[in-house]
C-alpha cells in the first residue's frame, strides 16, 4: 500500500457489485496505485453494501454534485461521478495522469475516446434501449454488431495503433498512466465479447496489444487479476459475449 | 472582442461546415467568450476550408495527439480533440469554467453527462450503425425513440432539474459557465428533434428551461444566434427532427 491519500481514510468506490462495467476503469486505477479502497457495494448489506448502496448514491445529493449514474467515488468530502472524471482525478493524485499539462490533456482525450468505444461496444447488445432485454432487440443487435465488428472495430484499432508507443513505452511516454490501464481493459473486454472478430483484426494493432500485455504484467495489476477482487466478465457488464454478435 | 488569448492569433475550430453537431458546444464557448476564432471548414476551399479541412485534421498528427474525430481546436501549438476536453480547456482560459477546483470538477461531470444525453439523442435516429442511412434502420429507430422519449427523457430532465439553480443563477453558482451553454444547446436540440415529447415533459423542468432562457439572453449569445454564424438545426446533425421519432 502506498501512503494514505484519501482524506477520509480510504477511497470508497460505489458501483454495481456483480459486474466490471465502467467501474472497472476506476478499480484498475485504485489497484495500480496501491491505494486503500473499499468497493462499497460488494460489502454485505449488513455493512452498508449491496445494490442498495448504489441506489442510495444515485438518490442522495451527498456533499457536492449529485451524479446521474454510477460509478461514484467518495474521498472524504469529495464525491465524484463520471468515469473519466473519477479516473483523471484519482490518477493525478497517484502519479498516473501524466508528467505535465500536455500529457494530462492527452490523457483526458484518450480516456474519452476509449470510453466512446466502450459505449459503442455496449450498444451492440443494446442498440434500441438499455431498458429492453437483449432478446427483445436481438435482430437490431446482430445488425449493430456486424457494423461494429466489420467497420468500426478496425477503424478504432487502427486509430489506437497510430498513437500506441513503440518499444516498451506507454501511451503518454515513459511513464504508465491511467489511459494505459483503460486501454488494457478495453482490449480485454473486446476480446471477451468478440473473440473471433478481434482475432481477425489483431494483426492491425500489435503496439496496442503490447500495451495490454505490459499492463497485465504490472505487479499490482497481475496480483489484482489473480485475486477475487477482479470480477469475471459476464453478460451483465458492458462487454458481453453473445456468439451471434461476434461476426 | 476580449483580449487575445490564442497564441496563434486566433483560435481555429475545425468541424463539419454544414451542421451544428458536437462542434456547436465549442462554438458557443468561443462566442460567449467573445474570443476571436475561425470556423476553418466554413471558409471557401480556396482558403483551406471545406470538408477537406476536417479530413486533413483527421489524418494528420499535427503537433500533439491525433484525435479520432472532430471537433478539433487549434490554438498555436495546442491541438485538442474531444468536445468535453476542448470546452473545458477553452472555458478555463476565458473565465467560463467555474471559480475554483470544486466547480471545475462539477463542470466536467456535468459536461460529460450532457454529452451522454447528446449521444442517446443521436442514437435514436442511428441505433444500429452511424454508417447506415436512417431509412435503413427506421424500425429500430422508432423503437429507440419510443424508449428515449418515454423513459429516458423524463429521467434526464428530472436529473437536470435537481441540479438546476433556483432564482436567477447558473449551474455552478453565481457565474455562468460552459455547462450552462451546453445545457442551452441540449434543450434547444431536444426541442428541435422532439417537440411533442419535450412539450409533454416541459413542466418537469422549469429551472432547466430557465437556464436555457438566461443563456439565450446573454448578449453575445443572442447576437450569435441572430447571425449567419449560427447554422440552423438540420437532419445532418446530432439532433434530427423525424416526426415518426417524436412520440
Interface residues (C-beta under 8 A of the other chain):
Chain A: X61 X64 X65 X66 X67 X68 X78 X80 X81 X82 X84 X85 X89 X102 X105 X106 X108 X109 X110 X112 X113 X116 X119 X123 X127 X128 X129 X130 X131 X132 X137 X140 X143 X144 X147 X148 X151 X156 X159 X162 X163
Chain B: X61 X64 X65 X66 X67 X68 X80 X81 X82 X84 X85 X89 X102 X105 X106 X108 X109 X110 X112 X113 X116 X119 X123 X127 X128 X129 X130 X131 X132 X137 X140 X143 X144 X147 X148 X151 X156 X159 X162 X163
